[in-house]
Amino acid sequence: MKKILITGSSGLIGSVIIKNLGNKYVFSGLDIKPNENYPELQTLIINSNNLDSILPAFKNIDTVIHLAANVSEATEWDLVLNNNIILTKNIYEASKINNIKRVIFASSNHAV
């Protein structure tokens, strides 16, 4: 089965993807907390957007679904920059380093 990494895997959309496609793919997560709905999900818990800290999650992955972001409109600019923009750049960089051919990116309200 294909292996899919979901960033922001503990969120609503990540849980829905796992629920609906869990029997077709092997999922793992990259998040700031475990997925309470799927405690068995192998998740790398991070507290940094540093490339080196996220790289282990990308090993042997076929596809990345990038959902991680600060979505609150009240979020301070520094958090948006670090958690949305720099993290997204590092998601793509880690995918490139690991020769992952497909990254699916769901944007946040901060893109508008």
C-alpha positions as CSV (number, residue, x, y, z in Angstrom):
1,M,0.0,0.0,0.0
2,K,1.1,3.6,-0.6
3,K,2.3,5.5,2.4
4,I,0.8,9.0,2.9
5,L,2.1,11.6,5.4
6,I,-0.5,14.1,6.6
7,T,0.8,17.3,8.2
8,G,-1.8,18.7,10.6
9,S,-3.0,15.1,11.0
10,S,-4.8,15.8,14.3
11,G,-7.2,18.4,12.7
12,L,-10.7,17.9,11.3
13,I,-9.7,17.5,7.7
14,G,-6.8,15.1,8.5
15,S,-9.2,12.9,10.6
16,V,-11.8,12.8,7.8
17,I,-9.1,11.8,5.2
18,I,-8.0,8.9,7.5
19,K,-11.5,7.8,8.1
20,N,-12.5,7.7,4.5
21,L,-9.2,6.4,2.9
22,G,-7.7,4.5,5.8
23,N,-8.4,1.1,4.3
24,K,-6.6,2.1,1.0
25,Y,-3.4,3.7,2.3
26,V,-1.0,3.6,5.2
27,F,-1.1,7.0,6.9
28,S,1.4,8.7,9.2
29,G,1.2,12.2,10.8
30,L,3.3,15.2,11.4
31,D,1.7,17.5,14.0
32,I,2.0,19.4,17.3
33,K,-0.2,16.9,19.0
34,P,-1.4,13.3,18.5
35,N,-4.7,12.6,16.7
36,E,-7.2,11.8,19.5
37,N,-9.5,10.0,17.0
38,Y,-6.7,7.8,15.7
39,P,-4.3,7.2,18.6
40,E,-2.7,4.3,16.7
41,L,-1.6,6.8,13.9
42,Q,2.2,7.0,13.9
43,T,2.8,10.7,14.4
44,L,6.0,12.7,14.7
45,I,5.2,15.4,17.2
46,I,7.0,18.6,16.5
47,N,7.4,22.0,18.2
48,S,9.4,23.6,15.5
49,N,9.3,24.2,11.8
50,N,13.0,23.4,11.5
51,L,13.8,21.3,8.5
52,D,16.0,18.8,10.4
53,S,13.2,18.3,13.0
54,I,10.6,17.3,10.4
55,L,12.8,15.2,8.0
56,P,12.3,11.9,9.8
57,A,8.6,11.9,9.0
58,F,9.3,12.0,5.3
59,K,11.3,8.8,5.1
60,N,9.7,6.1,2.8
61,I,6.6,8.3,2.1
62,D,4.9,8.2,-1.3
63,T,2.6,11.3,-1.0
64,V,2.4,14.2,1.4
65,I,-1.0,15.9,2.2
66,H,0.0,19.2,3.8
67,L,-2.8,20.5,6.0
68,A,-0.8,22.0,8.9
69,A,-1.4,25.8,9.5
70,N,-2.4,28.4,12.0
71,V,-6.0,29.1,10.9
72,S,-7.1,31.7,13.4
73,E,-7.5,35.1,11.9
74,A,-6.2,36.6,15.2
75,T,-2.9,34.8,14.9
76,E,0.1,37.2,15.2
77,W,2.2,37.7,12.0
78,D,5.3,36.0,13.5
79,L,3.3,32.8,14.1
80,V,1.8,33.0,10.6
81,L,5.2,33.4,9.1
82,N,6.8,30.5,11.1
83,N,3.9,28.1,11.2
84,N,2.4,28.6,7.8
85,I,5.0,30.0,5.4
86,I,8.3,28.7,6.6
87,L,6.8,25.3,7.6
88,T,5.3,25.0,4.1
89,K,8.7,25.8,2.5
90,N,10.3,23.1,4.7
91,I,7.5,20.6,3.8
92,Y,8.4,21.0,0.1
93,E,12.1,20.9,0.9
94,A,11.8,17.7,2.9
95,S,9.7,16.2,0.1
96,K,12.4,17.1,-2.4
97,I,15.2,15.6,-0.3
98,N,13.2,12.4,0.0
99,N,12.2,12.2,-3.7
100,I,8.5,12.5,-2.9
101,K,6.8,13.2,-6.2
102,R,3.4,14.3,-5.0
103,V,2.5,17.0,-2.4
104,I,-1.1,17.9,-2.0
105,F,-1.4,21.4,-0.3
106,A,-4.6,22.8,1.3
107,S,-4.1,26.5,1.9
108,S,-5.2,28.5,4.9
109,N,-7.3,31.6,5.3
110,H,-4.0,33.6,5.7
111,A,-3.4,33.2,1.9
112,V,-6.2,35.6,1.2
